[in-house]
Amino acid sequence: MKFDKTLDVKGLVGRRASIITFNTLEHMLEGEKLRVITNDIAMRESISSNCDSLGYKLLETKEDEGILSFIIQK
């Protein structure tokens, strides 16, 4: 899937990674897609719930050898 920007937050855990992710989305244009890469398994739930509450679309979630990748559309 194509995306407009990549954000690598590997090594960050907890709220900090989520805050950086959603601050990045806030500065993107409507319809643009952000790819987020993390090794924090807890991000799976926080990304999904934050997308729902903030009106973003979680288009894709992948996991490979402990690395999670999300594509979110603003």
C-alpha positions as CSV (number, residue, x, y, z in Angstrom):
1,M,0.0,0.0,0.0
2,K,1.3,3.5,-0.8
3,F,1.8,6.0,1.9
4,D,2.9,9.7,2.1
5,K,5.2,9.6,5.1
6,T,6.9,7.2,7.4
7,L,7.4,7.6,11.1
8,D,9.7,5.2,12.9
9,V,9.1,5.2,16.7
10,K,10.9,2.0,17.5
11,G,12.4,2.2,21.0
12,L,9.7,4.5,22.3
13,V,7.1,3.0,24.6
14,G,3.9,4.1,26.1
15,R,2.2,7.4,25.5
16,R,5.2,9.1,23.9
17,A,5.1,7.1,20.7
18,S,1.3,7.6,20.4
19,I,1.6,11.4,21.0
20,I,4.3,11.7,18.3
21,T,2.2,9.6,15.9
22,F,-0.9,11.7,16.3
23,N,0.9,15.0,16.4
24,T,2.4,14.0,13.0
25,L,-1.0,13.1,11.6
26,E,-2.3,16.5,12.8
27,H,0.1,18.3,10.5
28,M,-0.6,16.1,7.5
29,L,-3.2,16.9,4.8
30,E,-6.6,15.3,4.7
31,G,-6.4,12.0,2.9
32,E,-2.7,11.6,3.3
33,K,-1.4,8.3,4.7
34,L,1.2,7.8,7.5
35,R,3.1,4.6,8.0
36,V,4.1,4.0,11.6
37,I,6.8,1.5,12.6
38,T,7.2,0.4,16.2
39,N,8.4,-2.4,18.4
40,D,5.9,-1.6,21.2
41,I,3.2,-4.2,21.1
42,A,0.9,-2.0,23.2
43,M,0.7,0.4,20.3
44,R,-1.6,-2.1,18.5
45,E,-4.4,-1.2,20.9
46,S,-3.7,2.5,21.4
47,I,-3.4,3.1,17.6
48,S,-6.7,1.5,17.0
49,S,-8.6,3.2,19.8
50,N,-7.0,6.6,19.1
51,C,-7.9,6.3,15.4
52,D,-11.5,5.6,16.3
53,S,-11.8,8.5,18.7
54,L,-10.0,11.0,16.5
55,G,-11.6,10.1,13.2
56,Y,-8.6,8.7,11.4
57,K,-8.7,5.4,9.4
58,L,-6.5,2.5,10.3
59,L,-6.0,1.0,6.9
60,E,-3.4,-1.7,7.6
61,T,-1.7,-3.4,10.5
62,K,1.2,-5.8,10.0
63,E,3.6,-7.6,12.4
64,D,6.9,-9.2,11.4
65,E,9.4,-10.5,13.9
66,G,8.2,-8.2,16.7
67,I,8.0,-5.1,14.5
68,L,4.6,-3.6,14.0
69,S,3.6,-1.5,11.0
70,F,0.5,0.6,10.7
71,I,-0.9,2.7,7.8
72,I,-3.2,5.4,9.0
73,Q,-5.1,7.8,6.8
74,K,-5.9,11.3,8.0
